[in-house]
Amino acid sequence: MYFCYSVIILTKGIYGSWVIWKEGKSFLGTPKVKVKSAVGAGDSFT
C-alpha cells in the first residue's frame, strides 16, 4: 500500500498532537478549556 501525504497529524487527546512532514516535526500541546458540552466530543479535530 502506498500513500502520498505531505503532512501527517497524529492526535493524542489530552497529551497533544504531533505534526509530521518531510522536513521535520512539531509537537503542539492541548490547550485547557472549560467544557460547555460533551456532545460530539472527539468527532472532529481543528
C-alpha positions, -999 to 999 in steps of 0.1 A, spaced: 0 0 0 13 35 -9 1 68 4 12 102 -8 7 127 20 26 159 26 16 163 63 5 138 89 -12 149 121 -11 124 150 -36 134 177 -31 121 213 -61 136 230 -51 154 263 -15 146 255 -13 169 225 -6 164 188 23 157 165 25 174 131 50 155 109 62 165 74 91 156 52 114 183 66 106 178 103 81 175 130 64 197 157 46 190 189 15 210 199 2 208 234 -36 205 241 -50 238 255 -71 236 286 -106 248 281 -138 250 301 -162 223 288 -197 236 279 -210 203 264 -196 169 256 -220 164 226 -199 155 196 -167 152 217 -140 135 197 -159 138 164 -136 165 149 -101 179 152 -94 215 143 
